[in-house]
Amino acid sequence: MATIKDIAKRAGVAVSTVSYAISGNRPISEEVKKRIRQAMAELDYQPNPMARALAGKGTRILGLILDPLDRSLGITEIDLLSRAAEAARSMNYHLTLLTDDSRNLSVLEEIIADKLFDGFILMEIHKEDERVRFLSEKGLPFVIIGRDDRTQDFRSIDIDFQKTAEQVLAHVKEKGHREAGFINQSLNAFNRGYGPAVAMKASLEDTARRLGIKLDTRFCLPSREEGENVAVTLLRDNPALSVLLVMNDQALPGILKGISALGLSVPKDLSLISLLSSSKLAEMFHPSLTHMEIPSRELGWHGVCRLVEILEGRQENRGMILIPGTLHIGESTI
């Protein structure tokens, strides 16, 4: 197997010159780059990603950038990542997970400077996400799983929150419930414009008004303790509530504990529906949860496919992809 020393000898340059050409740390003339590329081809050198970039072929590495916000990865996020990786492999690309605070672009600037990635998939999108603006200004290939107020085109793949809200509240009304509580993500996430927290709240409230359902929305940090506190406060404030909608997986155990602390049981005294959760998680609870399953695997697959279309010049003049959640009836509603 050829080494960098073999390439240097064949090209008639120093080993350091080959290294600089690959890394881009120092300027190398086009003539020398051409000799190095020719030596790579003659020796059947298997280039690493940086060498592929030097040869003008791209690295075939996609960066999936996740803003961790104030919560850790859950089952739904892991499902999305696994499906995205599967899609990348099927198209002969590699997928690398990166974390980046959307409020601080310095890390993203460093990632771009390395020139290791052909394109990017952004997750945990905010209404006016600075990462979207930054990548747009740089003219770099990217797609987003979510919706930024400035990106309403083919680069956006998101949950159809309106259809999701309509499905779940139609089920709620069919069961005879007229007063519902909604436990959302944290107030911090909402105030930062975190897409699901903003869109789910707006869609539920709009649909509830049209269906004549009274809805009380509360925010909750992603923890067991906060889940218990918020559930107790909400139910004490609204003793007539007969159904609770929850979009906060990590607070769910605490929410159920809070319900029990008030002497209530699910579903006898209070129905409970988990929103944009996963079937794997729903089956872990007793009783099993009725839930609106997040289309995480579809989002991950379409995100990679759309990015590869852009990279390979195959994108058409199409709009964003919107995928609704799917209602699964468990044992937590009557």
GIKAUR-V5522 format. One line per field, one symbol per residue. phi: phi as a letter, one per 20 degrees, with the letter a starting at -180 (. if undefined). psi: psi as a letter, one per 20 degrees, with the letter a starting at -180 (. if undefined). burial: b if it has 24 or more other C-alpha atoms within 12 Angstrom, else e. A space follows every 50 residues. Layout:
phi: ???
psi: ???
burial: ???
This chain:
phi: .fdfffffffemcfgffffffffmfcfcffffgffffffgffelfeffgf fffgfmdmemdddeddefldbefdffffffffffffffffdmdddcecdb ffecefffffffffledfacdedlfdgcffffgfffffmefbcceqcege cccfedcbfeffffffffffffffenecccdcdeffffffffnfggffff ffffffffffemdfcdecdbfebfffgffffffffffcfegdbcdcdagf eggffffffffemdcddgdbeccedldcfgfgffecffefbeffefffff ffffgfffgffemdfdedefedcffcecedeecc
psi: pqrhhgggghikrqhhggghhghjhqppqhgghghghghgghjlpnqrhh hhghijjrikpppoopoickrrpagghhggghhghggghhjkrqpppqqp oiioihghggghhikhphrqpprlqrhmphhggghghikqpqrqnapqhi nlbiipprqnhghgghghhhgghhijpipqqooaaqhggghikpghhghg gggghghgghikpppopqqpqmqgghgggggggghhhmiipiqpppmngi igghghggghhjjqqpjghpqpppplaqhgghiiqoqqppqopplghggg ghggghghgghjkjqrmqaqpporrppppbjjq.
burial: eeebeebbebbebeeebbbbbbeeeeeeeeebbebbbebbeeeebebebb bbbbbeebbbbbbbbbbebeeeeebbbbbbbbbbbbbbeeeebbbbbbbb bbeeeeebeebbeebbbbbbbbbbbbbbbbbbbbbeeeebbbbbbbbbee bebbbbbbbbbbbbbbbbbebbbeeebbbbbbbbbbeebbebbbbbbbbb bbbbbebbeebebbbbbbbbbbbeebbbbbbbbbbeeeeebbbbbbbbbb bbbbbbbbbeeeebbbbeebbbbbbbbbbebbeebeebbbbbbbbbbbbb bbbbbbbbbbbeeeeeeeebbbbbbbbbbbbbbb
